[in-house]
Amino acid sequence: MKMEIGWFDIGLAAGLVASIALIVYVWMKNRELAQTVIEEKNTILEFVIPILEEVKDILPPDKQTKVATLIEGLKLMHKINEALLEVPASKLRKAWTMYRVQVGK
């Protein structure tokens, strides 16, 4: 089964990665603000994911696969956000610093 990837899909993936990176950066600078943003984002995801799961079944078959992929991505984002909420800020900063050293930035 070959699935075509369009510019929209690439843009969506880039947006998801950028949003997670922005949240991690803000988390390092202001944990309370970041925690509020992540909690609100999770609240929205908990509302949107079930709606997409219901709508997926009435879409044409070619769109169902894209929506299923989107749903899986949103579920993964929800899990990442939950993990970020559980990590102490000091450990998150240490992991980010180690990553920056490895990348060379």
N, C-alpha and C positions, 0 to 999 in steps of 0.2 A: 504494500500500500504506500504510494508516494503522495506526500502532502506538499502542495506548493506553498512557498513562503513569500508573501508580498511585502511591499514597503510598509503597509499598515502594521503587519505583524512585527517587523523589525523595529518600527517606531514604538510600538507597544512594549516590546521587550526592553528597549533602551530606556523608556520612561519608567518601567518598573525598577530596573537596576539603578537609575538615577535617583528615584524616590527613596530607595533603600539606602543608597550612599548618602543622600542629603540628611536622612533621619539619623544615621550613625554620626555624621559630622555634628549635627545639632545636639545629639545626645551627649557628645563629648563636651560641648560648650555649655549646654543648659539642660541638664537631665530632666528637670521638672517639666519644661516645655515639651521636650521630646516625648516624655512619657504620656503627656496629655494628647499629643498628636497621634501617637501609636494607638492609644486606647480608643480614640475617636475613629481612627482608620479601621481598627478591628471591629468596632461597632457597625460601621458601614459595610464591611466585608461580610459580617454575620447576617446582615439584612439582604445584601445583593446576591450572595452565592445561592441561597435557596430559590430566589426568583429566577436566576439564570438556569438552574437545574430544571425548573418547571417549564420554562419557555423553550428550552433546548429540544424537547420532544415534538413541538409543533413546527419546527423549522425544517426547511428542505435538508436532505441528507448531507449535501456538501457543506452546509452551514453548521450542521450539528457537530461535525468533527472540530470545526474551529471554535465553537462555543465550548465544547468539552475540553479542549486544550486551554482555553481562557479560564474555565472553572478550575482546572487543576493548577494553573498558575496562581490564581487568586487564593486557593487553599494553601499553596506553598508559601505565598506572601504572608498569609495569616499565621502560619506556623513560625515563620521567621520573626514576625513581630512579637509573637508570644515569647520566643526565645530571647529577644532583645529586652523584653520587660523583666526577665528573670536574671539577666546578667548584671552584676554590680558594675557601677561606672568605672571603678578602678581597673577591673579586669578588661573591660571593653577598651579603655584607653591603651592599656598595655598591648592588647592584641592588634589594635590599629597601628601603634607605633612600630611593632614588629613587622607588620605588613608593609608599611612605608619603607622600612629599611630594606626589605627583600626586593621591593619594586625599584628602589633607588630614587625615590622622590623625597 
